[in-house]
Amino acid sequence: MSRSEFDDIRAFLSDETTHAADLLRVARTLIDDLEQARMREAMLSTYYLRLLTAARASVAAQADGAPDPLAFVKHELGEHGQLPGDGETVSRILADARTAAALLACLEQGSSAGRARGLRLRRCVGTGRRLSH
């Protein structure tokens, strides 16, 4: 949620003409958004821990002289469609912001499928509302 959305909500809540039903609707929306944020944080933590574990296992496999020490990392990247394509160079991958954007899109697709972000909260505030003085 952006800073301006927080400001809009604060203005809406402080407006004395706001009806209780509207406040309840805002509260429900904020609870929904909080739950979505919590779920996204848990999902990102899980992805991070799985990738960290794969990286550590790959380093340990290399130290043990395993024939394919990167197998763990390759598997984890493959699970999320992030394996480098044929002919992709290291420098291109490191400089390619689209790779990071694609990963974020994959992560968000799982957590926010079917949600119209931003629209629900924006309906709670109107152009006729003013901040209290």
N, C-alpha and C positions, 0 to 999 in steps of 0.2 A: 504494500500500500504506500502510495507516495505521500510526501509531506503535505501537499495541498489537499489530499483526501482526508488526512487527519484534521487539518484546519477546517475543512468543510463540515466534518462530523462534529467537531467542537462547537462550531457556530450553530449548527442545527440543534445540538443538545442544550446550548445556553439560551436559545430563543424561547421566550416565555409563552409564545403562542403554539409551540409544538405540542401535539396531542399525545397522550399516553400510548395509544395504539401505534403511533409513529415511532415512539421511543422503543417500544417492544420490538417492532420490526427491525430497527437499527441494532438492538441488542442481539437479536437472533442472527442477523447477518454477520455481526462481529464475532459471535461465537462460532459460526460456520467457518469464517475466515481463519480464526485462531486454530480450529481443528485441522484445517487444510495445511496451515503453516507447520503445525506439529507433525502431521503425517509426512510432509515434505522433508522436514528436518530428520525424522527417523529414517526415511528412505535414503537421503543423502549420506547419513552416517553409516548406514548399512553398505552402500556402494563404496564409500571411502574405506571402511574396514575390510571389505572383500578385496579391493585393489591393493591395499597395504599388505594384507596377508599373502596375496599372490606375489607381490614384489619381494617380500621377505622369503617366501618359499623358493622363488627363483634364485635369489642370492645364495641361499643355503644349498640348492641343487647345483649351482655352479661350483661352490666350494667342495661339494662331494664328487665333482667330476661327472655329473649326469650328462647324458648325450644331448638332451634338449632342455637346458635349464630355464628357458623362457616359456616353457609349456604352460605354466600356471598363469603368467601374465597374458599370454596369447589367448588362453581360454577365457579369462575375465574380459578382455577387450572384445573378443568375439561375441560374448553374451550380449553386449550392448552395441554391436555393429560399429565398433571403433578400431578395427584392425586396419592398418595402412593398406591402401590399394597398391596394385602392381605399379612399380616405377616411382612411387612417392619417395622423395628424399627426406633425410632427417631434417635438414634446414627448412624445407617447405613445411613439414609437419609442425615444427617448433614455431614457425612464423604464421601459420595458418589459423587465423581466428575463427574461421568457419568450422574447424574441427571441434573447438570448444563450444561453439554455438549449437552444433549438431548434437553434442552430448547433452547439453542443457535441454534442448528440445526433446530428446528421448526421455530424459528424467521428468520433465514437466508433463509430457504426454500421459505418462502413467498416473500422475498425481492429480491432474486437473481435467481429466476427460469429461467433456460435457458441461463444464462450468463456464459461464460468461463472466470473466473477471472484470471488475471495475464497474460494470453496468448496474449491479444491484445496489452498491453503495451510492452511486451517483444519483439514483432515483430518490434517495432519502433526502437529498438537499435540493432546494429550489433556488431559482434566481431571485425570487422575491424575499428571501431570507436575509437578515442583517445580523451582524454581531451586536451583542448587548454592550451598552456603554456604561 
